[in-house]
Amino acid sequence: MSGFIVDADTPGLSLGKKENNMGQRCSDTRSISFDDMRVPAANLVGESESGGWMNAMKAFDMSRPNIAAHATGLARAAYEHALQYSSERQTFGKPLHRHQAIQFMLADMKTKIEASRMLTWKSAAEGDAGIRNTESAAHAKRFSSDMAMEVTTDAVQVYGGYGYSEEYPVARLMRGAKVMQIYEGSSQVQRMIIGREITKDL
Ligand SMILES: Cc1cc2nc3c(=O)[nH]c(=O)nc-3n(C[C@H](O)[C@H](O)[C@H](O)COP(=O)(O)OP(=O)(O)OC[C@H]3O[C@@H](n4cnc5c(N)ncnc54)[C@H](O)[C@@H]3O)c2cc1C
């Protein structure tokens, strides 16, 4: 595999329709087709042909901590909305957050976000220091994206019926979290990478 940079108006390159995604709608998703497209050799990315796979894998080691940071921030937003709402809404004579079931849910959300942040920082710090971070980036990406799905789902639960409505912010955050378990290497693929890394010297 080789990677190339091409101008978007290069003859032979065409974009598919904008997909109607369930979340993260400010970011277009489209297929790209190449039909007899000619690309100058000077547009090759990297030093030599056939380096595309390695370049992509190295890019993932830097981009996965980014997705982990994104997931951590998204979960934090959902948690903060839920915490605030739990102090405003009263049921059975007291604020939601005074019910132990809700307080424990909020406690678990916070713990998961803190753990996610630590994994994200570790993988980013290793990358910045030039230390091979394939495993730590996979841990961070896998944990943070699964965590964001769990935390945003719990935030919707804290809001009750209002959480299911687009009038409130947590439904959008829950929809936005889902794709993070899919792109940049799905949660299953991250587990495959971690499994390979931890068993490679056995
Ligand atoms: C919003 C959005 C933006 C995207 N942006 C980009 C982009 O910018 N660039 C780009 O290149 N791609 C992009 N993608 C594509 C994305 O990377 C792929 O959708 C993703 O890698 C999953 O591949 P797939 O859709 O072919 O699913 P499949 O490979 O068909 O997988 C389907 C399911 O099976 C699981 N699975 C597959 N193989 C295995 C296995 N061996 N063991 C266990 N489970 C397995 C997967 O985890 C998944 O849950 C984007 C996708 C979305 C939704």
The ligand as an ORCA input file, in Angstrom:
! r2SCAN-3c Opt
* xyz 0 1
  C     -18.633      8.794     11.083
  C     -17.565      7.950     10.470
  C     -16.408      8.539     10.029
  C     -15.397      7.765      9.471
  N     -14.273      8.402      9.028
  C     -13.324      7.683      8.395
  C     -12.167      8.329      7.855
  O     -11.998      9.543      7.987
  N     -11.262      7.564      7.214
  C     -11.418      6.231      7.059
  O     -10.568      5.572      6.458
  N     -12.490      5.596      7.580
  C     -13.437      6.294      8.224
  N     -14.552      5.642      8.729
  C     -14.661      4.194      8.559
  C     -14.386      3.446      9.849
  O     -13.008      3.485     10.157
  C     -14.925      2.010      9.688
  O     -16.341      2.089      9.638
  C     -14.477      1.137     10.855
  O     -13.089      0.906     10.785
  C     -15.180     -0.233     10.862
  O     -15.036     -0.849      9.616
  P     -16.335     -1.341      8.842
  O     -17.359     -0.264      8.855
  O     -15.871     -1.867      7.532
  O     -16.913     -2.499      9.755
  P     -16.545     -4.055      9.649
  O     -15.082     -4.223      9.470
  O     -17.492     -4.677      8.687
  O     -16.913     -4.524     11.132
  C     -18.253     -4.750     11.569
  C     -18.192     -5.144     13.033
  O     -17.437     -6.344     13.195
  C     -16.338     -6.134     14.035
  N     -15.205     -6.887     13.496
  C     -14.673     -6.794     12.246
  N     -13.628     -7.633     12.119
  C     -13.495     -8.271     13.311
  C     -12.599     -9.251     13.823
  N     -11.605     -9.735     13.076
  N     -12.764     -9.683     15.079
  C     -13.757     -9.167     15.847
  N     -14.643     -8.254     15.440
  C     -14.516     -7.801     14.190
  C     -16.086     -4.629     14.028
  O     -15.450     -4.205     15.222
  C     -17.505     -4.092     13.905
  O     -18.104     -4.077     15.182
  C     -15.558      6.382      9.334
  C     -16.731      5.787      9.805
  C     -17.724      6.536     10.365
  C     -18.981      5.853     10.859
*
